Amino acid sequence: MNCTNLKQGQTLICERCGLELKVVSECEDERCSMGCTGDMDCCGEPMKLKE
């Protein structure tokens, strides 16, 4: 998951340590798509959407 794919209200979780990040505001600026590359990582692994 990178920031261009995230929607308000979604939560990312690290399956290793349990860290959770909640999306409070979506990226709506063109500059975001240029600066958001790759996955959101924690503990060396991509974070996943919390179900």
PDB file of N, CA, C and O in Angstrom:
ATOM      1  N   MET A   1       0.844  -1.181   0.000  1.00  0.00           N
ATOM      2  CA  MET A   1       0.000   0.000   0.000  1.00  0.00           C
ATOM      3  C   MET A   1       0.885   1.239   0.000  1.00  0.00           C
ATOM      4  O   MET A   1       1.769   1.371   0.846  1.00  0.00           O
ATOM      5  N   ASN A   2       0.655   2.135  -0.934  1.00  0.00           N
ATOM      6  CA  ASN A   2       1.338   3.420  -0.827  1.00  0.00           C
ATOM      7  C   ASN A   2       0.290   4.509  -0.661  1.00  0.00           C
ATOM      8  O   ASN A   2      -0.905   4.243  -0.798  1.00  0.00           O
ATOM      9  N   CYS A   3       0.717   5.721  -0.372  1.00  0.00           N
ATOM     10  CA  CYS A   3      -0.220   6.772   0.033  1.00  0.00           C
ATOM     11  C   CYS A   3      -1.233   7.154  -1.044  1.00  0.00           C
ATOM     12  O   CYS A   3      -2.304   7.663  -0.711  1.00  0.00           O
ATOM     13  N   THR A   4      -0.933   6.925  -2.317  1.00  0.00           N
ATOM     14  CA  THR A   4      -1.902   7.273  -3.358  1.00  0.00           C
ATOM     15  C   THR A   4      -3.098   6.324  -3.364  1.00  0.00           C
ATOM     16  O   THR A   4      -4.148   6.670  -3.903  1.00  0.00           O
ATOM     17  N   ASN A   5      -2.961   5.128  -2.772  1.00  0.00           N
ATOM     18  CA  ASN A   5      -4.040   4.141  -2.738  1.00  0.00           C
ATOM     19  C   ASN A   5      -4.900   4.225  -1.487  1.00  0.00           C
ATOM     20  O   ASN A   5      -5.962   3.606  -1.428  1.00  0.00           O
ATOM     21  N   LEU A   6      -4.461   4.973  -0.494  1.00  0.00           N
ATOM     22  CA  LEU A   6      -5.155   4.991   0.792  1.00  0.00           C
ATOM     23  C   LEU A   6      -6.336   5.951   0.803  1.00  0.00           C
ATOM     24  O   LEU A   6      -6.283   7.026   0.206  1.00  0.00           O
ATOM     25  N   LYS A   7      -7.394   5.553   1.485  1.00  0.00           N
ATOM     26  CA  LYS A   7      -8.616   6.351   1.609  1.00  0.00           C
ATOM     27  C   LYS A   7      -8.852   6.710   3.071  1.00  0.00           C
ATOM     28  O   LYS A   7      -8.446   5.984   3.978  1.00  0.00           O
ATOM     29  N   GLN A   8      -9.510   7.832   3.281  1.00  0.00           N
ATOM     30  CA  GLN A   8      -9.819   8.289   4.629  1.00  0.00           C
ATOM     31  C   GLN A   8     -10.561   7.195   5.393  1.00  0.00           C
ATOM     32  O   GLN A   8     -11.484   6.571   4.870  1.00  0.00           O
ATOM     33  N   GLY A   9     -10.143   6.973   6.638  1.00  0.00           N
ATOM     34  CA  GLY A   9     -10.782   5.975   7.494  1.00  0.00           C
ATOM     35  C   GLY A   9     -10.107   4.616   7.470  1.00  0.00           C
ATOM     36  O   GLY A   9     -10.343   3.801   8.362  1.00  0.00           O
ATOM     37  N   GLN A  10      -9.266   4.349   6.466  1.00  0.00           N
ATOM     38  CA  GLN A  10      -8.575   3.064   6.418  1.00  0.00           C
ATOM     39  C   GLN A  10      -7.470   3.041   7.482  1.00  0.00           C
ATOM     40  O   GLN A  10      -6.963   4.081   7.902  1.00  0.00           O
ATOM     41  N   THR A  11      -7.117   1.833   7.896  1.00  0.00           N
ATOM     42  CA  THR A  11      -6.042   1.653   8.871  1.00  0.00           C
ATOM     43  C   THR A  11      -5.055   0.645   8.317  1.00  0.00           C
ATOM     44  O   THR A  11      -5.437  -0.429   7.852  1.00  0.00           O
ATOM     45  N   LEU A  12      -3.775   1.003   8.372  1.00  0.00           N
ATOM     46  CA  LEU A  12      -2.705   0.078   8.009  1.00  0.00           C
ATOM     47  C   LEU A  12      -2.171  -0.534   9.289  1.00  0.00           C
ATOM     48  O   LEU A  12      -2.132   0.120  10.332  1.00  0.00           O
ATOM     49  N   ILE A  13      -1.758  -1.798   9.207  1.00  0.00           N
ATOM     50  CA  ILE A  13      -1.210  -2.471  10.383  1.00  0.00           C
ATOM     51  C   ILE A  13       0.056  -3.225  10.004  1.00  0.00           C
ATOM     52  O   ILE A  13       0.166  -3.794   8.918  1.00  0.00           O
ATOM     53  N   CYS A  14       1.006  -3.213  10.931  1.00  0.00           N
ATOM     54  CA  CYS A  14       2.210  -4.023  10.782  1.00  0.00           C
ATOM     55  C   CYS A  14       1.918  -5.367  11.437  1.00  0.00           C
ATOM     56  O   CYS A  14       1.603  -5.431  12.625  1.00  0.00           O
ATOM     57  N   GLU A  15       2.024  -6.434  10.664  1.00  0.00           N
ATOM     58  CA  GLU A  15       1.712  -7.757  11.194  1.00  0.00           C
ATOM     59  C   GLU A  15       2.774  -8.263  12.162  1.00  0.00           C
ATOM     60  O   GLU A  15       2.533  -9.229  12.886  1.00  0.00           O
ATOM     61  N   ARG A  16       3.945  -7.628  12.188  1.00  0.00           N
ATOM     62  CA  ARG A  16       5.005  -8.053  13.111  1.00  0.00           C
ATOM     63  C   ARG A  16       4.862  -7.427  14.486  1.00  0.00           C
ATOM     64  O   ARG A  16       4.814  -8.132  15.494  1.00  0.00           O
ATOM     65  N   CYS A  17       4.792  -6.076  14.529  1.00  0.00           N
ATOM     66  CA  CYS A  17       4.809  -5.406  15.841  1.00  0.00           C
ATOM     67  C   CYS A  17       3.446  -4.856  16.261  1.00  0.00           C
ATOM     68  O   CYS A  17       3.267  -4.458  17.412  1.00  0.00           O
ATOM     69  N   GLY A  18       2.480  -4.833  15.331  1.00  0.00           N
ATOM     70  CA  GLY A  18       1.144  -4.380  15.678  1.00  0.00           C
ATOM     71  C   GLY A  18       0.915  -2.883  15.531  1.00  0.00           C
ATOM     72  O   GLY A  18      -0.174  -2.401  15.841  1.00  0.00           O
ATOM     73  N   LEU A  19       1.920  -2.129  15.062  1.00  0.00           N
ATOM     74  CA  LEU A  19       1.752  -0.696  14.844  1.00  0.00           C
ATOM     75  C   LEU A  19       0.602  -0.456  13.869  1.00  0.00           C
ATOM     76  O   LEU A  19       0.513  -1.116  12.833  1.00  0.00           O
ATOM     77  N   GLU A  20      -0.271   0.483  14.199  1.00  0.00           N
ATOM     78  CA  GLU A  20      -1.386   0.830  13.325  1.00  0.00           C
ATOM     79  C   GLU A  20      -1.306   2.299  12.942  1.00  0.00           C
ATOM     80  O   GLU A  20      -1.023   3.155  13.780  1.00  0.00           O
ATOM     81  N   LEU A  21      -1.558   2.583  11.668  1.00  0.00           N
ATOM     82  CA  LEU A  21      -1.606   3.948  11.156  1.00  0.00           C
ATOM     83  C   LEU A  21      -2.971   4.167  10.528  1.00  0.00           C
ATOM     84  O   LEU A  21      -3.373   3.415   9.640  1.00  0.00           O
ATOM     85  N   LYS A  22      -3.694   5.200  10.986  1.00  0.00           N
ATOM     86  CA  LYS A  22      -5.027   5.490  10.463  1.00  0.00           C
ATOM     87  C   LYS A  22      -4.947   6.689   9.516  1.00  0.00           C
ATOM     88  O   LYS A  22      -4.302   7.692   9.823  1.00  0.00           O
ATOM     89  N   VAL A  23      -5.611   6.574   8.363  1.00  0.00           N
ATOM     90  CA  VAL A  23      -5.648   7.658   7.387  1.00  0.00           C
ATOM     91  C   VAL A  23      -6.707   8.660   7.833  1.00  0.00           C
ATOM     92  O   VAL A  23      -7.897   8.350   7.878  1.00  0.00           O
ATOM     93  N   VAL A  24      -6.255   9.854   8.158  1.00  0.00           N
ATOM     94  CA  VAL A  24      -7.144  10.911   8.626  1.00  0.00           C
ATOM     95  C   VAL A  24      -7.561  11.793   7.453  1.00  0.00           C
ATOM     96  O   VAL A  24      -8.660  12.346   7.445  1.00  0.00           O
ATOM     97  N   SER A  25      -6.678  11.921   6.464  1.00  0.00           N
ATOM     98  CA  SER A  25      -6.952  12.753   5.304  1.00  0.00           C
ATOM     99  C   SER A  25      -6.305  12.114   4.083  1.00  0.00           C
ATOM    100  O   SER A  25      -5.155  11.679   4.143  1.00  0.00           O
ATOM    101  N   GLU A  26      -7.040  12.057   2.978  1.00  0.00           N
ATOM    102  CA  GLU A  26      -6.505  11.490   1.743  1.00  0.00           C
ATOM    103  C   GLU A  26      -5.582  12.471   1.045  1.00  0.00           C
ATOM    104  O   GLU A  26      -5.693  13.686   1.211  1.00  0.00           O
ATOM    105  N   CYS A  27      -4.679  11.923   0.269  1.00  0.00           N
ATOM    106  CA  CYS A  27      -3.767  12.709  -0.556  1.00  0.00           C
ATOM    107  C   CYS A  27      -4.543  13.183  -1.785  1.00  0.00           C
ATOM    108  O   CYS A  27      -4.941  12.367  -2.617  1.00  0.00           O
ATOM    109  N   GLU A  28      -4.761  14.495  -1.904  1.00  0.00           N
ATOM    110  CA  GLU A  28      -5.553  15.020  -3.010  1.00  0.00           C
ATOM    111  C   GLU A  28      -4.754  15.935  -3.933  1.00  0.00           C
ATOM    112  O   GLU A  28      -5.325  16.549  -4.835  1.00  0.00           O
ATOM    113  N   ASP A  29      -3.477  16.032  -3.727  1.00  0.00           N
ATOM    114  CA  ASP A  29      -2.631  16.937  -4.486  1.00  0.00           C
ATOM    115  C   ASP A  29      -1.840  16.151  -5.532  1.00  0.00           C
ATOM    116  O   ASP A  29      -1.405  15.032  -5.259  1.00  0.00           O
ATOM    117  N   GLU A  30      -1.648  16.716  -6.715  1.00  0.00           N
ATOM    118  CA  GLU A  30      -0.845  16.073  -7.758  1.00  0.00           C
ATOM    119  C   GLU A  30       0.536  15.701  -7.252  1.00  0.00           C
ATOM    120  O   GLU A  30       1.082  14.660  -7.617  1.00  0.00           O
ATOM    121  N   ARG A  31       1.102  16.561  -6.406  1.00  0.00           N
ATOM    122  CA  ARG A  31       2.454  16.314  -5.907  1.00  0.00           C
ATOM    123  C   ARG A  31       2.523  15.033  -5.101  1.00  0.00           C
ATOM    124  O   ARG A  31       3.585  14.414  -5.035  1.00  0.00           O
ATOM    125  N   CYS A  32       1.435  14.617  -4.491  1.00  0.00           N
ATOM    126  CA  CYS A  32       1.427  13.371  -3.720  1.00  0.00           C
ATOM    127  C   CYS A  32       1.735  12.180  -4.614  1.00  0.00           C
ATOM    128  O   CYS A  32       2.543  11.325  -4.252  1.00  0.00           O
ATOM    129  N   SER A  33       1.098  12.116  -5.777  1.00  0.00           N
ATOM    130  CA  SER A  33       1.312  10.970  -6.651  1.00  0.00           C
ATOM    131  C   SER A  33       2.757  10.896  -7.135  1.00  0.00           C
ATOM    132  O   SER A  33       3.259   9.809  -7.422  1.00  0.00           O
ATOM    133  N   MET A  34       3.424  12.034  -7.225  1.00  0.00           N
ATOM    134  CA  MET A  34       4.830  12.037  -7.634  1.00  0.00           C
ATOM    135  C   MET A  34       5.735  11.632  -6.482  1.00  0.00           C
ATOM    136  O   MET A  34       6.796  11.051  -6.710  1.00  0.00           O
ATOM    137  N   GLY A  35       5.337  11.927  -5.243  1.00  0.00           N
ATOM    138  CA  GLY A  35       6.184  11.653  -4.091  1.00  0.00           C
ATOM    139  C   GLY A  35       5.890  10.335  -3.397  1.00  0.00           C
ATOM    140  O   GLY A  35       6.677   9.900  -2.558  1.00  0.00           O
ATOM    141  N   CYS A  36       4.780   9.690  -3.724  1.00  0.00           N
ATOM    142  CA  CYS A  36       4.387   8.439  -3.073  1.00  0.00           C
ATOM    143  C   CYS A  36       4.763   7.263  -3.961  1.00  0.00           C
ATOM    144  O   CYS A  36       4.043   6.926  -4.902  1.00  0.00           O
ATOM    145  N   THR A  37       5.872   6.656  -3.661  1.00  0.00           N
ATOM    146  CA  THR A  37       6.285   5.479  -4.421  1.00  0.00           C
ATOM    147  C   THR A  37       6.659   4.384  -3.439  1.00  0.00           C
ATOM    148  O   THR A  37       7.208   4.661  -2.373  1.00  0.00           O
ATOM    149  N   GLY A  38       6.369   3.165  -3.786  1.00  0.00           N
ATOM    150  CA  GLY A  38       6.695   2.046  -2.915  1.00  0.00           C
ATOM    151  C   GLY A  38       5.668   1.869  -1.814  1.00  0.00           C
ATOM    152  O   GLY A  38       4.763   2.685  -1.642  1.00  0.00           O
ATOM    153  N   ASP A  39       5.828   0.789  -1.077  1.00  0.00           N
ATOM    154  CA  ASP A  39       4.900   0.449  -0.005  1.00  0.00           C
ATOM    155  C   ASP A  39       5.252   1.164   1.286  1.00  0.00           C
ATOM    156  O   ASP A  39       6.399   1.551   1.512  1.00  0.00           O
ATOM    157  N   MET A  40       4.232   1.333   2.136  1.00  0.00           N
ATOM    158  CA  MET A  40       4.447   1.812   3.499  1.00  0.00           C
ATOM    159  C   MET A  40       5.006   0.608   4.256  1.00  0.00           C
ATOM    160  O   MET A  40       4.351  -0.431   4.340  1.00  0.00           O
ATOM    161  N   ASP A  41       6.203   0.741   4.801  1.00  0.00           N
ATOM    162  CA  ASP A  41       6.874  -0.373   5.467  1.00  0.00           C
ATOM    163  C   ASP A  41       7.000  -0.148   6.970  1.00  0.00           C
ATOM    164  O   ASP A  41       7.049   0.987   7.444  1.00  0.00           O
ATOM    165  N   CYS A  42       7.053  -1.241   7.698  1.00  0.00           N
ATOM    166  CA  CYS A  42       7.348  -1.249   9.126  1.00  0.00           C
ATOM    167  C   CYS A  42       8.025  -2.584   9.417  1.00  0.00           C
ATOM    168  O   CYS A  42       7.632  -3.611   8.864  1.00  0.00           O
ATOM    169  N   CYS A  43       9.017  -2.579  10.263  1.00  0.00           N
ATOM    170  CA  CYS A  43       9.759  -3.810  10.598  1.00  0.00           C
ATOM    171  C   CYS A  43      10.309  -4.507   9.354  1.00  0.00           C
ATOM    172  O   CYS A  43      10.476  -5.727   9.342  1.00  0.00           O
ATOM    173  N   GLY A  44      10.590  -3.721   8.302  1.00  0.00           N
ATOM    174  CA  GLY A  44      11.170  -4.282   7.082  1.00  0.00           C
ATOM    175  C   GLY A  44      10.181  -4.972   6.159  1.00  0.00           C
ATOM    176  O   GLY A  44      10.590  -5.590   5.176  1.00  0.00           O
ATOM    177  N   GLU A  45       8.880  -4.881   6.454  1.00  0.00           N
ATOM    178  CA  GLU A  45       7.863  -5.525   5.622  1.00  0.00           C
ATOM    179  C   GLU A  45       6.758  -4.546   5.270  1.00  0.00           C
ATOM    180  O   GLU A  45       6.502  -3.609   6.025  1.00  0.00           O
ATOM    181  N   PRO A  46       6.087  -4.748   4.115  1.00  0.00           N
ATOM    182  CA  PRO A  46       4.969  -3.860   3.766  1.00  0.00           C
ATOM    183  C   PRO A  46       3.832  -3.963   4.784  1.00  0.00           C
ATOM    184  O   PRO A  46       3.500  -5.051   5.253  1.00  0.00           O
ATOM    185  N   MET A  47       3.243  -2.813   5.118  1.00  0.00           N
ATOM    186  CA  MET A  47       2.085  -2.812   6.005  1.00  0.00           C
ATOM    187  C   MET A  47       0.855  -3.252   5.212  1.00  0.00           C
ATOM    188  O   MET A  47       0.808  -3.094   3.992  1.00  0.00           O
ATOM    189  N   LYS A  48      -0.134  -3.802   5.908  1.00  0.00           N
ATOM    190  CA  LYS A  48      -1.343  -4.306   5.268  1.00  0.00           C
ATOM    191  C   LYS A  48      -2.547  -3.517   5.766  1.00  0.00           C
ATOM    192  O   LYS A  48      -2.497  -2.901   6.831  1.00  0.00           O
ATOM    193  N   LEU A  49      -3.631  -3.539   4.987  1.00  0.00           N
ATOM    194  CA  LEU A  49      -4.869  -2.928   5.432  1.00  0.00           C
ATOM    195  C   LEU A  49      -5.468  -3.767   6.542  1.00  0.00           C
ATOM    196  O   LEU A  49      -5.536  -4.992   6.438  1.00  0.00           O
ATOM    197  N   LYS A  50      -5.900  -3.108   7.602  1.00  0.00           N
ATOM    198  CA  LYS A  50      -6.555  -3.805   8.713  1.00  0.00           C
ATOM    199  C   LYS A  50      -7.982  -4.125   8.291  1.00  0.00           C
ATOM    200  O   LYS A  50      -8.682  -3.286   7.724  1.00  0.00           O
ATOM    201  N   GLU A  51      -8.394  -5.340   8.575  1.00  0.00           N
ATOM    202  CA  GLU A  51      -9.757  -5.766   8.204  1.00  0.00           C
ATOM    203  C   GLU A  51     -10.737  -5.434   9.281  1.00  0.00           C
ATOM    204  O   GLU A  51     -11.927  -5.718   9.142  1.00  0.00           O
TER     205      GLU A  51
END
